Amino acid sequence: MWKELPVNQKPDQCLGEWIDREALAEAMIPLIGQLYRNNNVVTSIYGRGLINRSVIAILKAHRFARHRMADQDELSVHDTCQALKTMSEMSLGAASVDLGKLVSKFKSEGNGRSLDQFVREELADVADKRNASARRGTDVVLYGFGRIGRLLARILIEKTGGGEGLRLRAIVVRKGSSDDLIKRASLLRRDSVHGPFEGTLVIDAENNTITANGSLIQIIYSNDPASVDYTQYGIENALLVDNTGKWRDAEGLGQHLKCPGVGRVVLTAPGKGELKNIVHGINHSEITDDDKIISAASCTTNAIVPVLKAVYDKYGIQHGHVETVHSYTNDQNLIDNFHKGSRRGRSAALNMVITETGAATAAAKALPVLKGKLTGNAIRVPTPNVSMAILNLTLDKPTSREEINEYLRQMAMHSDLQKQIDFVNSPEVVSSDFVGSRHAGVVDAEATICNDNRVVLYVWYDNEFGYSCQVVRVMEELAGVHPASFPR
């Protein structure tokens, strides 16, 4: 948020401008909310979501936009607020609108039109289309409620909107105690890493439900994935997300499809056998109507494949090694104890632990051009969240540190991978700065090393929340609830 003030700018003038911008951001909040709930219009600024954001968060998104705009100037809150006012008058149908890109396009292609005229023409395809969609919400069942399950629940609740997209209807767990429901709700409400739940939770112990921001969620207790009749809870053709990791092949996960009310299954771990491993942004177009079970791959695969794809497309890759510095996970021990895996029995909180990763092999499943070109290993370290992938690559073409950094910056800003790749150029960032990142991975430009055709890239990723966002994108693809994106 640093900004040098002009030499002749006075303190009162500076404060007055800030107060004016605060007022505009406050005026934007109800417009953003109404467009989302009433029209299913999702707004953002260069990929930074605006729904349910505070005044300060909205102003920070405008400040952030200077890294994305060609003139390196700060995005005008006056312009974005005016664009929102125009949109609110258009009775829009479902759409995803990037206000930063919309205003930037207006500046370069307005051709004498007013901003109001430009917005109306740009969004003409969805004008007067409110309630024109025959879609109904897609029921979602979470099978398991661990780290990823609870974050998926938070994201799904946040994105419920008017109910036309993904709707969390049920959570299936094994009953752990007589006060299980209260404990599950408490774990959803409070998180030591990601902070408190944004909203309200109401528990109904008699009916085993949790109402979260108006979403009625049935808690179902079961030890058998094939024995639940979801239709008795009014759930039909549901998208079930198995985040237990217990079953990873078609046979095991196929048990869910035997349950009345389940239509498709998503695995939040690398799939085995012939299961498609989908990294959204890379190979989600391979999903077909015939796919009943798919894998959303792993957090590390999601973090590295978009960056590898971007690098391969411009420079080619001869071979490389991926080293993952990964936060410890629940399958490790707090103190030394028996573990079936090598080294993982040693205390996760006290040791760096060398272990294997399948990310290098899995990367080739999502991006076949990398088959046989990558090796990989992992080091588990004593942090609870946020990991780093170090990509040591030999390219087909030589480049420079400045060139490849600028290329990846542009990919993060303007390419189809902007939701997967983020970019940071600060000498001060550390792992905790990336908690809550919604991107699959964040390129750390200050750490890039380049020597002719040899390059080392450092990619941060929130292995919990960032990965969960990628899973939700895959779910939206399966459900067909991705609205048209603007500007074109």
Secondary structure, DSSP 4 states (H G I P E B T S, - for coil): ---PPPTT--HHHHHHHHHHHHHHHHHHHHHHHHHHHHH-EEEEETTEE-TT--HHHHHHHHHHGGGTSTT-PPPPHHHHHHHHHHHHTTT--SEEEEHHHHHHHHHHH-TT--HHHHHHHHTGGGTT-TT-----PEEEEEE--SHHHHHHHHHHHHT-TTTTSEEEEEEEE---STTHHHHHHHHHH--TTT-S-SS-EEEETTTTEEEETTEEEEEEE-S-TT---GGGGT--SEEEEE-S-S--SHHHHTTGGGSTTEEEEEESS---TT--B--TTTSGGG--TT--EEE---HHHHHHHHHHHHHHHHH-EEEEEEEEEEE--TTSBSSS---SSSSTTSBTTT--EEE---HHHHHHHHSGGGTTTEEEEEEEES-SS-EEEEEEEEESS---HHHHHHHHHHHHHHSTTTTTEEEE--TT--GGGGTT--SSEEEEGGG-EEETTEEEEEEEE-TTHHHHHHHHHHHHHHHT---EEE--
